[in-house]
Amino acid sequence: MNGISKVCITSLAMISFCMVGCTPRTVDFSSIERPARAAEMDAYNVFVGNWNWDAKMTNAADEDKDWSGTANWSWTLDNRCLHGVMSGASTNASWEAAGIWSWHPNNKRYIWWMFNDWGYPQQGTAKFDADTKTWRMPFTSIGLDGTKSHGEYVLVVTDNNTIDWSLNEWADGLHTIKKFELIGTYTRRK
């Protein structure tokens, strides 16, 4: 057998082996179990409910310094995803948004997304400091002005009915060009 024949036979054998190895196996769902809900998800419980909020935009024109709105958060997907619907308005602008927050079991971190009726999404991660009851939620987005933004929400749980918060948004990842800042309070509706 010459060298070319050996190469052809070896190639055919490898192709045949790969084709058999690439055949999809039968999935047996009777042997797959749903993982336990991550205990980290419990830290989101404080947000569940109906909220009113008020805030000041520190660098807005006078008629748009005062903002207010509502937020409604509830568990979905077997308490593995927090779903929220929010709204906000000033004198000259308003928005509505929906968000989902969860825990990534492999990456071991909080993850979240927000979408608004202006068509501009936010996505980020979050860290919770249980000692100070503080959430830090850095994100990237397209800001309400239509340009790329880098921001961070900071939420401090004062008690089960009050959350003090701030939102800073910058035009750059180094946070040198501030677009705006909101400082506010969420109050649980009774």
N, C-alpha and C positions, 0 to 999 in steps of 0.2 A: 504494500500500500504506500503510495507516494505521499509527500507532505501536504499537498492540496487536498487529497481525499481525507486525510486525518483531520485537517482543519474543518472541512465541510461536515464530517460526521460529528465532530465535537461540537460545532456550532448548532447543528440540528438537535443534538441531545440536550444542549443547554436551553435552546428555545423551547423544546418540548417540556423540560423540567420547569422552566419559568411559567409557561402557560398553565401547567397544572397547579403551580404554586400561586398563581394569580387568580385562580377560580375563587369566587366569593364563597365563604363558608356559610353554613346555615346558622343563623343567630337563634340561640335558645334562650328566650326571655324567662323561662322558668328558673334559670340559674343566675339571673341578674337581679340584684336587689337595689331599691332606691336607697341612696345614702341617707344617713340621719341629717336632720336640719342642723346647720352650723349654729353653735351657741352664740357666736358673734352677732347673729341676726337680732338677738334680744336687745341689743343697744339701740336699735331703731324704734323700739316700742314707744318711747317718749313722743315721737312725732305723730303717732296714730291718733286721728281725730280731726276736728274742725277748728280752724284757726282764723283769727283776724290779724292783720299786721299793719303797722304804720312805720314809715321811715322818712329820713331826710336825705336828699341827695346833696352832698356838700358842695358840689361845683356846678349846680344847675342854675339857670335863670330863676329869678324870684318866683315866678308863677309855677315853676315845675320843681321846686325844692321839696314840696310835701307830696309823698306817695302813700297810698294805702291799698289794701287788697285782702284777699282771702286765700286760704290753702286748706285742702281736704286730703288727708293721707289715710290709706287703708292697706291691709295685707291682701295679697293675692298669691296664686300659684302655691298653695299649701304652705302659706306663711314664709315663703322663700324670696318674695319680692315685695317691696313697699311701692305702692302706686300712688301718685299724687296728682291733683289737679289744682292749679293756682291761677290767680288773676291779680293784676295790679293796674293802678291808674294814677296819673297826675292831672293837672289842668289840661295839658295839650297832648298827652299820649296815654295809651293803654295797651295791655297785652294779656294774653291767656297762655298758659303752658301746661304741659303734662310731663311727669317724670317717673322714672323707675330707679330704685336703689336696691342693691343686693350685695351679696358676698361672693367673691370668686373662690371656690373651694381649693383649687390647685395653687393659685397665686397668693392665697391667704391675705386678701385685702378687700376693702369695700370698694364697690364700683357703682357708678351712677350715670344717668343720661337725662337731659331735659330737652324738650322740644316746644317751640312756641309758635303762635299764630302769625309771626312775622317770617317764619321759615328758617330761623337761625338756631341750630342745635348747640347744646353744650354737652361735653362729656368729660368725666374726671374720675378721680379716686377720692377716697376719704380716709382720714385717720381719726380715731376717737380716743381721747385721754380721759379715762374713767375717773381719775383723781380730781381733775378740774372740770369735768363734765363738758369738755370742749370738743367740738367737731371742727376739723380743718378739711376743706374740700377744694383743692386746686383743680382747675379745669382749663381746657382750651375750647374756643367757640368762635362763632361769627357773632360779633356784638350787634346790638340793635342799630348801630350805624352802618352795618353791612361789611365791616372790615374784620380781619382776624383779631381775636382777643385772647388774652391770657388772664385768668382771674382766680380769685379765691373767696369762697364763703367761709366765714368763721361764725359758728353758732355756739353759744354758751347756754346750757340748760340751767336756768336760775332755779326753777322748780318744775313740777309736772304741768304747770299751767302757763309758764312764761319762758320764752327763749329769746335772749338778746342776740342780735346778729349783725354782721357787716358783710358787705360785698364790695370788693375792689376789683376793677377791671383795667388792664393795661394793654397798650398797643403792641408791646414787645415782651418776649420771654424773660428778659432781664428785669422787668418791672420798673423801667425808668420813665416811661411816658404813660401817665395815668389818664385813662379815659373818663372814669367816674368812680364815685364812692357813695354807697348807700349805708346808712346806719339806722337800724330799726329794732323793733320788738314784735315778736309773735305772742298773742294772747289767746289761750284756748277759749272757744265759745262754749258756753254752758248749755 
